Amino acid sequence: MHSSTLKLAQELINIPSISPNDLGCQDILIQRLLRCGFTVELINLKDTKNFWAWKGVGGKTLSFAGHTDVVPAGSIKKWNFPPFCATIKDGFLFGRGAADMKGALSAMVVAVEKFLIKKPIYSGRISFLITSDEESSGKYGTKHVVSVLKNRKELIDYCIIGEPTSEYVLGDCIKNGRRGSMSAKLTIYGVQGHIAYPHLAINPIHQSLPFLSELSKLSLDHGNSFFLPSQIQISNIQISKKYSSNMIPGSLNIEFNIRFNGILIDQKIQEIILELLKKYLLNYSIKWTIHAQPFYSNTNFLSKIVSESIFFNNNIIPNVNTSGGTSDGRFICNIANEIIELGLENCTIHKINECISIKNLHLLQKIYERILDNIFR
Ligand SMILES: [Zn+2]
């Protein structure tokens, strides 16, 4: 079956739009939207392509949000099919971006096209907020578009982000928030020396172990009904290459990441960890990076609409949660009342042989269409 959604998804996958390069993906979407009567505004900045498109007046605004960029393919030799040549095999569509998130973009556009054929006149506004930089820095993408829209007091009532949220069955999981992310580069200083004369040196590895043990088990909070507890993961521990096996190194470098839920703000978490460093009398330097703040969207109305649309098409009631990595929802929440992320299966995202079930692609198109039907009844 070569539906309009499948064809559009293939067309997009065939373009190697490695973040933040769009390479014409957005032109394809824009042409489709212009044909439907949308007004399209380009909000490009530096290396990033963004657009905001809308159609309709009055009533509520439903916005579809997403990104045309993808992560690199990784080792191309390991792919069963060329990553930027959309390939159908056994009911699956293979290619970089199939799940994250060119499939969902295609489903959104086709859902809107079909809705407009059924209902050319409706009260309200349908809009699209699309960027080509979600996967890399994100500096000039959705963040920038949201600041432009916010300046002119643009407001989104309901926003659907097409990130791949499904786990086992299409629509089994949707998200109405995400945890924040911050990381630290920590250096523990000792005194370099001969490994046979430890009394003349201070071993930063030995010094750090009790601290690292407590850090790895540190309970920052217990989570709440919206969020899992905040979590610390140590990602890297190393000494400089300039030491040999008969030396006690002079310093130890440690990296860790914290996914935090906002029960404690980033500053408070940093204070707790600095206290811990003090407790173990460590000589250190630390550099923090805040990658994303947590967000939570109160989605009373939209979750009902989305859940009904999923149940109607796929006979499952979704679990609404805030797990997983960060998303552009953290920017959109500045101008949107209710945000739900709903997309394809996420089991192969960013992996070799990224793929989606073609049946799911069609189902997602139908679910998006039903959301439109329900909102603009
Ligand atoms: Zn994505």
Residues whose N, C-alpha, C, O or C-beta is under 5 A from the ligand:
A	BS01	ZN	D100 M101 E163
